[in-house]
Amino acid sequence: MLMATAPFVFTVRQLTRYIRVLLERDRGLQAVWVRGEISDLVRHSSGHLYFSLKDEASRLRCAMFRSEAGGLAFRPAEGMMVLACGRISVYEPMGQYQLIVEELAAEGVGALFLAFEALKKKLAAEGLFDPARKRPLPRYPKRIALLTSPDGAVIHDLVTVIRRRWPQTSLLVIPTPVQGAAALPGILRSFQLLAGCAGIDLAILARGGGSPEELAAFNAEEVARAIAGCRLPVVTAIGHEVDFTIADFVADLRAPTPSAAGEMAVPDISQVSSHLAHLEARREAALRRRLDTARREFLLLLARRPLRYPMEIISLRAQRLDEAAAALREAASKHLERSLQRIEKARARLEALSPLAVLKRGYAVVRRLPEGRIVRSALEIAAGDRARIDFADGLAFAGIEEVTPKKEPSVGNGL
């Protein structure tokens, strides 16, 4: 008989967590776009936003955390139609699924916003927004190209700010349409003209505020690639401070306003002058300190006894020199005396060993002629040979009449 298996029983928390895991694992629910009307909006003191998106039939709870809410370019309000992008999750304490909103846009710019986000992700993946490729601005630019409309407040603000801050900089205005159908080709044409201009250190692409539709050219991929391919650092100042375009992300530096772009592009001559004056004051102070130090050291040197009484030092050195010379002479004399004694002893030893000394004691040396070889034995000479006899004081020549060798050797004093 088969026994029935008891069913697994969830706790409420376990089931809620299980459903949350299922929803969060569904990739199709991780980047969902939803259109709806904001309702029940709550701005928490932490900076988070809590609201519902509703239409004529349903309602969806939403949460947007401070990190994303703080970057919104508009202020959400009750009844506003919006496009929200986020991921589906479950708020476990209430057992309620919700949309964690990561991007939010007013519906009026919904299509543009979706295109903006798609292009932004594409170019970011290619590395065009990478901070490592951003070039630093020249510290003291000599010539700046202004890519903007030659009419209106933008060009006036740029020129005024740059002239006031750094009058040495020359400006090249490249007339550029910045709105309407002519904006996109006009901007691209301006970058082509910029590529052929020599001596330019920096370029500023600027326009005043406008609606998202009016700023559409600055969100075009062609403009983004033109900025990325520019050989010069590019500063963008497009729209108001809250407006961000694709061009801003690609540019080497984004300024919140055209006036701010002018301030970022050039130094402030008054600050530079003040800094130079400060450096000059520091240099003079450092020079004075060094002169004072050198003067004190010089006075200390002058106060030293050798400089006050130089002849005393010379006399002391001369006395030491005399003492050293006397010691050298004494050492040389002793050395010479010892050398002479060694020579005399050597001479005495040589005289003692000299054959002449032996001859002086009455001995003689017999040499057989004609070869002159010394005769050391009676057997080395024969009757009839001639011989030379060497004495201490002279020579004698003799003929040998008879040779009689001794039969038994005896001890004698012969050579």
Secondary structure, 3 states (H helix, E strand, C coil): CCCCCCCCCCCHHHHHHHHHHHHHHCHHHCCEEEEEEEEEEEECCCCCEEEEEECCCCEEEEEECHHHHCCCCCCCCCCCEEEEEEEEEEECCCCEEEEEEEEEEEHHHHHHHHHHHHHHHHHHHHCCCCHHHCCCCCCCCCEEEEEECCCCHHHHHHHHHHHHHCCCCEEEEEECCCCCCCHHHHHHHHHHHHHCCCCCCEEEEEECCCCCCCCHHHHCHHHHHHHHCCCCCEEEEECCCCCCCHHHHHCCEECCCHHHHHHHHCCCHHHHHHHHHHHHHHHHHHHHHHHHHHHHHHHHHHHCHHHHCHHHHHHHHHHHHHHHHHHHHHHHHHHHHHHHHHHHHHHHHHHHHCHHHHHHCCCCEEEECCCCEECCCHHHCCCCCEEEEEECCEEEEEECCCCCCCCCCCCCCCC
